Amino acid sequence: MPTIIIVGGQWGDEGKGKIVDYIASSVKPDFGVRFNGGANAGHSIENNYGKTVLHLIPSTVFTPSVLSVIASGVVIDPTELLKEINELNSLEVDTSNLRISDRAHLVMPWHKARDRAEERLRQKNGQRIGTTGRGIGPCNGDKVSREGLRVGDLFQTPAYLEQRVRWLHKLNEERLIGTEEELEPFTTVFGWLTWFREQISSFVVKSEKVLFEADQDGKLLLLEGAQGTLLDVEFGTYPKVTSSGTTRLGAYQGIGFVPQGETKVIGVFKGYVTRVGEGPFPTEELGPEGENMRFVGKEFGATTGRPRRCGWFDAILARYANQINGFTSLVLTKTDVMDQFETVKVCTGYRLGEEEFAYPPLVEDEFAECKPVYEEMTGWQTATNNCHKFEELPKPMQTYCQRIEELTGAKISLISVGPAREETIEINI
Ligand code: IMP
């Protein structure tokens, strides 16, 4: 059985939640796995349970036959996780099929405090990233500098746990000196952690082992990425990125092994582009066309509510994303948002002075100076959300899709023409 990896091709918010939900309901994987990010993600799903936004739990949770796993590459905010479980249970979604890696790191109160303090300092110095404030950077930073706390640490001897949390509390109290942030006393934090431990004890597993064995047994794994390739800590628009591996490469790191056999890697792209937070965005539209995309596409962050920046499809960045991920196919989402335009544009190059090139620059300043070179195409100006086959789409939209395939070097397998499961054109998953 193949492994299916679903990865964002842009700066996140491509509509991965809907696509995972759609694919899970159709191919019925044995496991649905979140492999990176944390509660900074907001995967919006609209199905027979209504509209839901998931931050940590895999979008497969709605398909009862699937075991939904939060793998070790995810950083887990205890409060957000329990809130999400309660919300799902209140919708009568069964969460007993949830599994949590004992190697996943916990987002502690000091990570969120440091995220706020660091962002304020950056802001004062004109260096703001525009983080989601969910403690993601500090938590991943602590993982790398070996000062993190993992889910499995909660289940070690009381003496070990107390000594570890005491040390981390002291370290972080010192780090926060001189900021506006203050930590709750150690005993409060420790009490909260032990309470959290009781709530999650039935979910915790060695996920890399469970998933490895499942893969050996020929089970189908559906791996769900958070954020997008251009926010990857290594290959994204650094330093305006998140702090985890958001690509196919991050998927292998985040689950703990390389699955055997055929792998389908599906890159999810909006038909246009959005970005939340700061950072380069060569095709950003600051005028009425961008406003239109934001208004019609309801482009406001699912986690923070911030308005998203909007612009035209950037085929340079999409091809770069394909280079990194080796997509076996692409999914285009929210193309219905583009139904209104008389003409649509695709960026096919960047111009910097006299020079024209087709590869993303390394640094922000150079990005900022790049002028996009556009190919303009006729719009379709017809509602498409009732189309169920590629051939039913208006001809100019078919041409638009084919041009994106040519420019990025990957075939389109699905087109999402509206938020609901049924508003999807399946070509060849
Ligand atoms: P952080 O992940 O909260 O540290 O934020 C770093 C950057 O990634 C900011 O520009 C965020 O807006 C962006 N970001 C983080 N998570 C998401 C997401 O799920 N969708 C879109 N942007 C995100």
Boltz pocket constraint, residues with backbone or C-beta under 6 A from the ligand:
constraints:
  - pocket:
      binder: B
      contacts: [[A, 11], [A, 12], [A, 13], [A, 40], [A, 41], [A, 42], [A, 129], [A, 130], [A, 131], [A, 132], [A, 133], [A, 134], [A, 135], [A, 136], [A, 137], [A, 226], [A, 227], [A, 231], [A, 240], [A, 241], [A, 242], [A, 243], [A, 276], [A, 277], [A, 278]]
      max_distance: 6.0
